[in-house]
Amino acid sequence: MTRPDTPTSTYRRSPRQRRRAEITEALLDGLEALIQRHRGLHTDDGDALHAELVAAEVAHQLAITRSALQRTPAV
């Protein structure tokens, strides 16, 4: 998945920082995939509403996580 441009630091990342970034990206990609799967489960009964509610809650948490990661300086 293509990510929006994010500011890059002026110093070289340590292996630990690179790994943490990879883990973070994997988590965020997984959450996005979860949203897509839940939205694909629409049926004619109440399951669609439940799936959309779950997807909306995960999408909200995903937005919060992305925002926090953009604001948090590298360790």
Secondary structure, DSSP 8 states (H G I E B T S, - for coil): ---------SS---HHHHHHHHHHHHHHHHHHHHHHHHHTT--SSTHHHHHHHHHHHHHHHHHHHHHHHHHS---
